[in-house]
Amino acid sequence: MIDLHGSIPVFISITDGKVHDVNILDVINFEAGSIYVMDRGYVDFKRLYRIHRSNAFFVLRAKRNMCYYVAASNVVDGASGLRCDQIIRIKSAKGKTDYPERLRRIRYVDPKTDKSLTFITNHFELPALTVAAIYKNRWQIELFFKWIKQNLRIKAFYGTHPNAVRSQIWIAICVYLMVAIVKKQHGIKESLSRILQVLSVNVFSKEPLAELLATTHTRNESITICNQLIFNDF
């Protein structure tokens, strides 16, 4: 789980591949007033109702086979990409038991890709376009995983024992956090990738970080980035 205020992980759970992602909703302590953004793999009305009862909010994509009826409809501006903003209730017997409250259903067509996206949320005060914009930020967690894989070399593992795999993943996450903290505390405008490169080739240097960033030309010199060495102690 990523905090969108700073793209910093606030909850991490490492499981084997047999554990479905949605099960993680059972162990998260939801913070009242927060908005949790998820993809449609997390559509489980019983678990979503737990978020609702925690006085927190959720925004996620609806499944295509969701069984519901429309209780009311709000007027939308079609030119904005919105197609509907509805107040709905779940129609199926199990769904009504799992989530007995009303929900909000918003359909939006992205003008750039012409892709139709349908969202469900328990937040009724936000403008419909804001809900669509909130969901767009879910992509930040994909960028987090992409950065970890590209910069910290965990596409392959140095050991196959569960503890070995977990150790390598946790080390990668710790490295990400340390670089992110350095970037924030020093107000550095450089990307996380460049900061990591500079730190990698100057690990024993006593120069101030600002000077290292100014004098180390990672883009123009043929240097061996020691990302591959991050897990050597392992």
ChimeraX commands (.cxc) that place a marker at each C-alpha (Angstrom):
marker #1 position 0.00,0.00,0.00 radius 0.5
marker #1 position 1.46,3.34,-1.14 radius 0.5
marker #1 position 0.76,6.73,0.42 radius 0.5
marker #1 position 0.13,9.00,-2.56 radius 0.5
marker #1 position 1.35,12.05,-0.65 radius 0.5
marker #1 position 4.91,10.86,-1.16 radius 0.5
marker #1 position 4.81,7.52,-3.01 radius 0.5
marker #1 position 6.05,5.86,0.20 radius 0.5
marker #1 position 4.96,2.32,1.21 radius 0.5
marker #1 position 2.88,2.37,4.39 radius 0.5
marker #1 position 1.94,-1.31,4.43 radius 0.5
marker #1 position 3.76,-4.31,2.98 radius 0.5
marker #1 position 2.94,-7.99,3.24 radius 0.5
marker #1 position 4.95,-10.67,1.45 radius 0.5
marker #1 position 3.09,-13.92,0.83 radius 0.5
marker #1 position 3.43,-16.92,-1.42 radius 0.5
marker #1 position 1.69,-16.94,-4.78 radius 0.5
marker #1 position -1.28,-18.95,-3.53 radius 0.5
marker #1 position -2.60,-16.07,-1.42 radius 0.5
marker #1 position -5.04,-13.89,-3.38 radius 0.5
marker #1 position -4.44,-10.15,-3.04 radius 0.5
marker #1 position -7.94,-9.48,-1.71 radius 0.5
marker #1 position -7.15,-11.41,1.49 radius 0.5
marker #1 position -4.83,-8.61,2.55 radius 0.5
marker #1 position -7.89,-6.43,3.21 radius 0.5
marker #1 position -8.50,-8.63,6.26 radius 0.5
marker #1 position -5.30,-7.51,8.00 radius 0.5
marker #1 position -5.11,-3.81,7.14 radius 0.5
marker #1 position -6.17,-1.35,9.83 radius 0.5
marker #1 position -8.13,1.23,7.86 radius 0.5
marker #1 position -7.72,4.88,8.81 radius 0.5
marker #1 position -10.92,6.90,9.15 radius 0.5
marker #1 position -11.23,9.59,6.49 radius 0.5
marker #1 position -8.66,8.02,4.16 radius 0.5
marker #1 position -9.47,6.99,0.59 radius 0.5
marker #1 position -8.22,3.54,-0.48 radius 0.5
marker #1 position -7.74,3.11,-4.23 radius 0.5
marker #1 position -7.66,-0.42,-5.64 radius 0.5
marker #1 position -8.12,-2.30,-8.88 radius 0.5
marker #1 position -11.11,-4.56,-9.46 radius 0.5
marker #1 position -9.29,-7.61,-8.14 radius 0.5
marker #1 position -10.22,-6.28,-4.70 radius 0.5
marker #1 position -13.97,-6.19,-5.32 radius 0.5
marker #1 position -15.32,-8.15,-2.37 radius 0.5
marker #1 position -18.39,-6.49,-0.90 radius 0.5
marker #1 position -18.01,-7.98,2.56 radius 0.5
marker #1 position -14.48,-6.64,2.81 radius 0.5
marker #1 position -15.44,-3.31,1.25 radius 0.5
marker #1 position -18.17,-2.96,3.86 radius 0.5
marker #1 position -15.50,-3.33,6.53 radius 0.5
marker #1 position -13.76,-0.29,5.03 radius 0.5
marker #1 position -17.08,1.58,5.05 radius 0.5
marker #1 position -17.72,0.71,8.70 radius 0.5
marker #1 position -14.24,2.01,9.53 radius 0.5
marker #1 position -15.40,5.46,8.32 radius 0.5
marker #1 position -12.92,5.23,5.47 radius 0.5
marker #1 position -13.58,5.45,1.74 radius 0.5
marker #1 position -12.70,3.33,-1.28 radius 0.5
marker #1 position -12.48,3.87,-5.02 radius 0.5
marker #1 position -12.07,0.90,-7.31 radius 0.5
marker #1 position -13.12,-0.36,-10.71 radius 0.5
marker #1 position -16.36,-2.29,-10.88 radius 0.5
marker #1 position -16.52,-5.81,-12.26 radius 0.5
marker #1 position -18.45,-6.21,-15.49 radius 0.5
marker #1 position -20.84,-8.77,-14.04 radius 0.5
marker #1 position -21.79,-6.70,-10.98 radius 0.5
marker #1 position -25.50,-7.17,-10.26 radius 0.5
marker #1 position -27.14,-3.92,-9.10 radius 0.5
marker #1 position -30.08,-1.59,-9.56 radius 0.5
marker #1 position -30.05,2.19,-9.92 radius 0.5
marker #1 position -31.72,4.08,-7.07 radius 0.5
marker #1 position -30.96,7.58,-8.38 radius 0.5
marker #1 position -28.94,9.33,-11.09 radius 0.5
marker #1 position -27.06,12.61,-11.04 radius 0.5
marker #1 position -26.75,14.89,-14.07 radius 0.5
marker #1 position -23.32,14.70,-15.75 radius 0.5
marker #1 position -21.54,16.73,-18.40 radius 0.5
marker #1 position -20.90,14.37,-21.29 radius 0.5
marker #1 position -18.22,16.67,-22.71 radius 0.5
marker #1 position -16.08,16.02,-19.62 radius 0.5
marker #1 position -15.90,12.29,-20.37 radius 0.5
marker #1 position -18.49,11.34,-17.74 radius 0.5
marker #1 position -21.25,9.04,-18.87 radius 0.5
marker #1 position -23.12,8.42,-15.62 radius 0.5
marker #1 position -23.05,9.18,-11.90 radius 0.5
marker #1 position -25.48,6.84,-10.17 radius 0.5
marker #1 position -26.54,5.86,-6.69 radius 0.5
marker #1 position -26.94,2.10,-6.71 radius 0.5
marker #1 position -27.64,-0.86,-4.46 radius 0.5
marker #1 position -26.35,-4.38,-4.90 radius 0.5
marker #1 position -29.07,-6.67,-6.24 radius 0.5
marker #1 position -27.82,-10.20,-5.59 radius 0.5
marker #1 position -28.84,-11.92,-2.36 radius 0.5
marker #1 position -25.25,-12.38,-1.18 radius 0.5
marker #1 position -24.26,-8.87,-2.26 radius 0.5
marker #1 position -27.13,-7.31,-0.32 radius 0.5
marker #1 position -26.05,-9.19,2.78 radius 0.5
marker #1 position -22.38,-8.35,2.38 radius 0.5
marker #1 position -22.95,-4.68,1.54 radius 0.5
marker #1 position -26.40,-3.51,2.65 radius 0.5
marker #1 position -25.68,0.22,2.09 radius 0.5
marker #1 position -25.91,2.22,-1.11 radius 0.5
marker #1 position -22.93,2.72,-3.42 radius 0.5
marker #1 position -21.97,5.23,-6.05 radius 0.5
marker #1 position -21.29,4.09,-9.62 radius 0.5
marker #1 position -19.45,6.37,-12.05 radius 0.5
marker #1 position -18.69,5.63,-15.69 radius 0.5
marker #1 position -16.02,7.67,-17.40 radius 0.5
marker #1 position -14.56,7.54,-20.91 radius 0.5
marker #1 position -10.95,8.67,-21.14 radius 0.5
marker #1 position -10.83,11.22,-23.99 radius 0.5
marker #1 position -7.19,10.32,-24.77 radius 0.5
marker #1 position -7.62,6.56,-25.08 radius 0.5
marker #1 position -11.40,6.31,-25.57 radius 0.5
marker #1 position -11.36,3.63,-22.88 radius 0.5
marker #1 position -14.49,3.23,-20.78 radius 0.5
marker #1 position -13.89,2.88,-17.03 radius 0.5
marker #1 position -16.53,2.18,-14.38 radius 0.5
marker #1 position -15.82,2.99,-10.74 radius 0.5
marker #1 position -17.61,2.21,-7.50 radius 0.5
marker #1 position -17.10,4.19,-4.33 radius 0.5
marker #1 position -18.74,4.90,-1.00 radius 0.5
marker #1 position -17.79,8.59,-1.24 radius 0.5
marker #1 position -20.83,10.65,-2.23 radius 0.5
marker #1 position -19.47,14.18,-1.72 radius 0.5
marker #1 position -16.59,14.31,-4.20 radius 0.5
marker #1 position -17.27,15.47,-7.78 radius 0.5
marker #1 position -17.45,12.55,-10.19 radius 0.5
marker #1 position -14.42,13.78,-12.15 radius 0.5
marker #1 position -12.41,13.90,-8.92 radius 0.5
marker #1 position -13.24,10.24,-8.29 radius 0.5
marker #1 position -11.92,9.38,-11.77 radius 0.5
marker #1 position -8.76,11.42,-11.11 radius 0.5
marker #1 position -8.22,9.65,-7.78 radius 0.5
marker #1 position -8.35,6.27,-9.46 radius 0.5
marker #1 position -5.81,7.40,-12.04 radius 0.5
marker #1 position -3.30,7.83,-9.22 radius 0.5
marker #1 position -3.49,4.09,-8.52 radius 0.5
marker #1 position -0.85,3.77,-11.24 radius 0.5
marker #1 position 1.72,5.06,-8.72 radius 0.5
marker #1 position 1.95,1.63,-7.11 radius 0.5
marker #1 position 2.73,0.10,-10.52 radius 0.5
marker #1 position 5.51,2.67,-10.95 radius 0.5
marker #1 position 6.83,1.75,-7.50 radius 0.5
marker #1 position 7.15,-1.92,-8.47 radius 0.5
marker #1 position 8.64,-0.96,-11.84 radius 0.5
marker #1 position 11.30,1.19,-10.13 radius 0.5
marker #1 position 12.15,-1.58,-7.68 radius 0.5
marker #1 position 12.55,-4.14,-10.49 radius 0.5
marker #1 position 14.54,-1.89,-12.82 radius 0.5
marker #1 position 16.88,-0.31,-10.30 radius 0.5
marker #1 position 17.36,-2.91,-7.58 radius 0.5
marker #1 position 17.72,-6.04,-9.69 radius 0.5
marker #1 position 15.19,-8.38,-8.11 radius 0.5
marker #1 position 13.98,-9.96,-11.33 radius 0.5
marker #1 position 16.14,-12.92,-10.33 radius 0.5
marker #1 position 16.79,-14.24,-6.84 radius 0.5
marker #1 position 20.08,-15.36,-5.35 radius 0.5
marker #1 position 18.40,-18.08,-3.30 radius 0.5
marker #1 position 15.23,-20.16,-3.50 radius 0.5
marker #1 position 14.49,-20.64,0.19 radius 0.5
marker #1 position 11.49,-18.53,1.32 radius 0.5
marker #1 position 13.65,-16.65,3.84 radius 0.5
marker #1 position 16.20,-15.89,1.12 radius 0.5
marker #1 position 13.56,-14.51,-1.21 radius 0.5
marker #1 position 11.93,-12.46,1.55 radius 0.5
marker #1 position 15.29,-11.06,2.65 radius 0.5
marker #1 position 16.12,-9.92,-0.88 radius 0.5
marker #1 position 12.74,-8.22,-1.29 radius 0.5
marker #1 position 12.94,-6.48,2.10 radius 0.5
marker #1 position 16.46,-5.23,1.36 radius 0.5
marker #1 position 15.23,-3.79,-1.95 radius 0.5
marker #1 position 12.37,-2.03,-0.19 radius 0.5
marker #1 position 14.71,-0.64,2.48 radius 0.5
marker #1 position 17.04,0.72,-0.21 radius 0.5
marker #1 position 14.08,2.41,-1.93 radius 0.5
marker #1 position 12.99,3.98,1.36 radius 0.5
marker #1 position 16.47,5.24,2.21 radius 0.5
marker #1 position 16.88,6.87,-1.20 radius 0.5
marker #1 position 13.39,8.40,-0.95 radius 0.5
marker #1 position 14.18,9.78,2.53 radius 0.5
marker #1 position 17.45,11.30,1.31 radius 0.5
marker #1 position 15.65,12.91,-1.62 radius 0.5
marker #1 position 12.95,14.42,0.63 radius 0.5
marker #1 position 15.14,15.55,3.54 radius 0.5
marker #1 position 17.65,17.29,1.28 radius 0.5
marker #1 position 15.06,18.67,-1.16 radius 0.5
marker #1 position 16.82,17.04,-4.11 radius 0.5
marker #1 position 15.11,17.51,-7.46 radius 0.5
marker #1 position 16.98,14.66,-9.16 radius 0.5
marker #1 position 15.15,11.39,-9.82 radius 0.5
marker #1 position 15.41,8.48,-7.41 radius 0.5
marker #1 position 17.25,6.50,-10.09 radius 0.5
marker #1 position 19.98,9.12,-10.50 radius 0.5
marker #1 position 20.40,9.51,-6.74 radius 0.5
marker #1 position 20.82,5.73,-6.45 radius 0.5
marker #1 position 23.39,5.73,-9.25 radius 0.5
marker #1 position 25.46,8.46,-7.62 radius 0.5
marker #1 position 25.32,6.79,-4.19 radius 0.5
marker #1 position 26.28,3.45,-5.74 radius 0.5
marker #1 position 29.54,4.70,-7.24 radius 0.5
marker #1 position 30.43,6.95,-4.30 radius 0.5
marker #1 position 29.48,4.72,-1.41 radius 0.5
marker #1 position 32.72,5.44,0.53 radius 0.5
marker #1 position 32.97,9.14,-0.39 radius 0.5
marker #1 position 32.86,11.79,2.34 radius 0.5
marker #1 position 31.77,14.59,0.00 radius 0.5
marker #1 position 28.38,16.24,0.62 radius 0.5
marker #1 position 25.63,14.64,-1.43 radius 0.5
marker #1 position 24.84,17.89,-3.26 radius 0.5
marker #1 position 28.44,18.06,-4.53 radius 0.5
marker #1 position 28.39,14.41,-5.57 radius 0.5
marker #1 position 25.22,14.96,-7.59 radius 0.5
marker #1 position 26.74,18.00,-9.25 radius 0.5
marker #1 position 30.09,16.40,-10.14 radius 0.5
marker #1 position 29.15,12.78,-10.95 radius 0.5
marker #1 position 28.12,12.59,-14.60 radius 0.5
marker #1 position 26.26,9.29,-14.64 radius 0.5
marker #1 position 24.73,9.98,-18.03 radius 0.5
marker #1 position 28.00,10.66,-19.84 radius 0.5
marker #1 position 30.52,8.33,-18.26 radius 0.5
marker #1 position 30.85,4.59,-18.70 radius 0.5
marker #1 position 30.44,3.50,-15.10 radius 0.5
marker #1 position 29.45,0.23,-13.57 radius 0.5
marker #1 position 26.45,0.77,-11.36 radius 0.5
marker #1 position 26.68,-1.50,-8.37 radius 0.5
marker #1 position 22.95,-2.12,-8.12 radius 0.5
marker #1 position 23.95,-5.72,-8.72 radius 0.5
marker #1 position 26.01,-5.61,-5.52 radius 0.5
marker #1 position 23.28,-4.41,-3.21 radius 0.5
marker #1 position 22.53,-7.96,-2.11 radius 0.5
marker #1 position 26.09,-9.32,-2.09 radius 0.5
marker #1 position 26.13,-9.78,1.68 radius 0.5
marker #1 position 23.12,-12.02,1.18 radius 0.5
marker link #1:1,2 radius 0.2
marker link #1:2,3 radius 0.2
marker link #1:3,4 radius 0.2
marker link #1:4,5 radius 0.2
marker link #1:5,6 radius 0.2
marker link #1:6,7 radius 0.2
marker link #1:7,8 radius 0.2
marker link #1:8,9 radius 0.2
marker link #1:9,10 radius 0.2
marker link #1:10,11 radius 0.2
marker link #1:11,12 radius 0.2
marker link #1:12,13 radius 0.2
marker link #1:13,14 radius 0.2
marker link #1:14,15 radius 0.2
marker link #1:15,16 radius 0.2
marker link #1:16,17 radius 0.2
marker link #1:17,18 radius 0.2
marker link #1:18,19 radius 0.2
marker link #1:19,20 radius 0.2
marker link #1:20,21 radius 0.2
marker link #1:21,22 radius 0.2
marker link #1:22,23 radius 0.2
marker link #1:23,24 radius 0.2
marker link #1:24,25 radius 0.2
marker link #1:25,26 radius 0.2
marker link #1:26,27 radius 0.2
marker link #1:27,28 radius 0.2
marker link #1:28,29 radius 0.2
marker link #1:29,30 radius 0.2
marker link #1:30,31 radius 0.2
marker link #1:31,32 radius 0.2
marker link #1:32,33 radius 0.2
marker link #1:33,34 radius 0.2
marker link #1:34,35 radius 0.2
marker link #1:35,36 radius 0.2
marker link #1:36,37 radius 0.2
marker link #1:37,38 radius 0.2
marker link #1:38,39 radius 0.2
marker link #1:39,40 radius 0.2
marker link #1:40,41 radius 0.2
marker link #1:41,42 radius 0.2
marker link #1:42,43 radius 0.2
marker link #1:43,44 radius 0.2
marker link #1:44,45 radius 0.2
marker link #1:45,46 radius 0.2
marker link #1:46,47 radius 0.2
marker link #1:47,48 radius 0.2
marker link #1:48,49 radius 0.2
marker link #1:49,50 radius 0.2
marker link #1:50,51 radius 0.2
marker link #1:51,52 radius 0.2
marker link #1:52,53 radius 0.2
marker link #1:53,54 radius 0.2
marker link #1:54,55 radius 0.2
marker link #1:55,56 radius 0.2
marker link #1:56,57 radius 0.2
marker link #1:57,58 radius 0.2
marker link #1:58,59 radius 0.2
marker link #1:59,60 radius 0.2
marker link #1:60,61 radius 0.2
marker link #1:61,62 radius 0.2
marker link #1:62,63 radius 0.2
marker link #1:63,64 radius 0.2
marker link #1:64,65 radius 0.2
marker link #1:65,66 radius 0.2
marker link #1:66,67 radius 0.2
marker link #1:67,68 radius 0.2
marker link #1:68,69 radius 0.2
marker link #1:69,70 radius 0.2
marker link #1:70,71 radius 0.2
marker link #1:71,72 radius 0.2
marker link #1:72,73 radius 0.2
marker link #1:73,74 radius 0.2
marker link #1:74,75 radius 0.2
marker link #1:75,76 radius 0.2
marker link #1:76,77 radius 0.2
marker link #1:77,78 radius 0.2
marker link #1:78,79 radius 0.2
marker link #1:79,80 radius 0.2
marker link #1:80,81 radius 0.2
marker link #1:81,82 radius 0.2
marker link #1:82,83 radius 0.2
marker link #1:83,84 radius 0.2
marker link #1:84,85 radius 0.2
marker link #1:85,86 radius 0.2
marker link #1:86,87 radius 0.2
marker link #1:87,88 radius 0.2
marker link #1:88,89 radius 0.2
marker link #1:89,90 radius 0.2
marker link #1:90,91 radius 0.2
marker link #1:91,92 radius 0.2
marker link #1:92,93 radius 0.2
marker link #1:93,94 radius 0.2
marker link #1:94,95 radius 0.2
marker link #1:95,96 radius 0.2
marker link #1:96,97 radius 0.2
marker link #1:97,98 radius 0.2
marker link #1:98,99 radius 0.2
marker link #1:99,100 radius 0.2
marker link #1:100,101 radius 0.2
marker link #1:101,102 radius 0.2
marker link #1:102,103 radius 0.2
marker link #1:103,104 radius 0.2
marker link #1:104,105 radius 0.2
marker link #1:105,106 radius 0.2
marker link #1:106,107 radius 0.2
marker link #1:107,108 radius 0.2
marker link #1:108,109 radius 0.2
marker link #1:109,110 radius 0.2
marker link #1:110,111 radius 0.2
marker link #1:111,112 radius 0.2
marker link #1:112,113 radius 0.2
marker link #1:113,114 radius 0.2
marker link #1:114,115 radius 0.2
marker link #1:115,116 radius 0.2
marker link #1:116,117 radius 0.2
marker link #1:117,118 radius 0.2
marker link #1:118,119 radius 0.2
marker link #1:119,120 radius 0.2
marker link #1:120,121 radius 0.2
marker link #1:121,122 radius 0.2
marker link #1:122,123 radius 0.2
marker link #1:123,124 radius 0.2
marker link #1:124,125 radius 0.2
marker link #1:125,126 radius 0.2
marker link #1:126,127 radius 0.2
marker link #1:127,128 radius 0.2
marker link #1:128,129 radius 0.2
marker link #1:129,130 radius 0.2
marker link #1:130,131 radius 0.2
marker link #1:131,132 radius 0.2
marker link #1:132,133 radius 0.2
marker link #1:133,134 radius 0.2
marker link #1:134,135 radius 0.2
marker link #1:135,136 radius 0.2
marker link #1:136,137 radius 0.2
marker link #1:137,138 radius 0.2
marker link #1:138,139 radius 0.2
marker link #1:139,140 radius 0.2
marker link #1:140,141 radius 0.2
marker link #1:141,142 radius 0.2
marker link #1:142,143 radius 0.2
marker link #1:143,144 radius 0.2
marker link #1:144,145 radius 0.2
marker link #1:145,146 radius 0.2
marker link #1:146,147 radius 0.2
marker link #1:147,148 radius 0.2
marker link #1:148,149 radius 0.2
marker link #1:149,150 radius 0.2
marker link #1:150,151 radius 0.2
marker link #1:151,152 radius 0.2
marker link #1:152,153 radius 0.2
marker link #1:153,154 radius 0.2
marker link #1:154,155 radius 0.2
marker link #1:155,156 radius 0.2
marker link #1:156,157 radius 0.2
marker link #1:157,158 radius 0.2
marker link #1:158,159 radius 0.2
marker link #1:159,160 radius 0.2
marker link #1:160,161 radius 0.2
marker link #1:161,162 radius 0.2
marker link #1:162,163 radius 0.2
marker link #1:163,164 radius 0.2
marker link #1:164,165 radius 0.2
marker link #1:165,166 radius 0.2
marker link #1:166,167 radius 0.2
marker link #1:167,168 radius 0.2
marker link #1:168,169 radius 0.2
marker link #1:169,170 radius 0.2
marker link #1:170,171 radius 0.2
marker link #1:171,172 radius 0.2
marker link #1:172,173 radius 0.2
marker link #1:173,174 radius 0.2
marker link #1:174,175 radius 0.2
marker link #1:175,176 radius 0.2
marker link #1:176,177 radius 0.2
marker link #1:177,178 radius 0.2
marker link #1:178,179 radius 0.2
marker link #1:179,180 radius 0.2
marker link #1:180,181 radius 0.2
marker link #1:181,182 radius 0.2
marker link #1:182,183 radius 0.2
marker link #1:183,184 radius 0.2
marker link #1:184,185 radius 0.2
marker link #1:185,186 radius 0.2
marker link #1:186,187 radius 0.2
marker link #1:187,188 radius 0.2
marker link #1:188,189 radius 0.2
marker link #1:189,190 radius 0.2
marker link #1:190,191 radius 0.2
marker link #1:191,192 radius 0.2
marker link #1:192,193 radius 0.2
marker link #1:193,194 radius 0.2
marker link #1:194,195 radius 0.2
marker link #1:195,196 radius 0.2
marker link #1:196,197 radius 0.2
marker link #1:197,198 radius 0.2
marker link #1:198,199 radius 0.2
marker link #1:199,200 radius 0.2
marker link #1:200,201 radius 0.2
marker link #1:201,202 radius 0.2
marker link #1:202,203 radius 0.2
marker link #1:203,204 radius 0.2
marker link #1:204,205 radius 0.2
marker link #1:205,206 radius 0.2
marker link #1:206,207 radius 0.2
marker link #1:207,208 radius 0.2
marker link #1:208,209 radius 0.2
marker link #1:209,210 radius 0.2
marker link #1:210,211 radius 0.2
marker link #1:211,212 radius 0.2
marker link #1:212,213 radius 0.2
marker link #1:213,214 radius 0.2
marker link #1:214,215 radius 0.2
marker link #1:215,216 radius 0.2
marker link #1:216,217 radius 0.2
marker link #1:217,218 radius 0.2
marker link #1:218,219 radius 0.2
marker link #1:219,220 radius 0.2
marker link #1:220,221 radius 0.2
marker link #1:221,222 radius 0.2
marker link #1:222,223 radius 0.2
marker link #1:223,224 radius 0.2
marker link #1:224,225 radius 0.2
marker link #1:225,226 radius 0.2
marker link #1:226,227 radius 0.2
marker link #1:227,228 radius 0.2
marker link #1:228,229 radius 0.2
marker link #1:229,230 radius 0.2
marker link #1:230,231 radius 0.2
marker link #1:231,232 radius 0.2
marker link #1:232,233 radius 0.2
marker link #1:233,234 radius 0.2
view
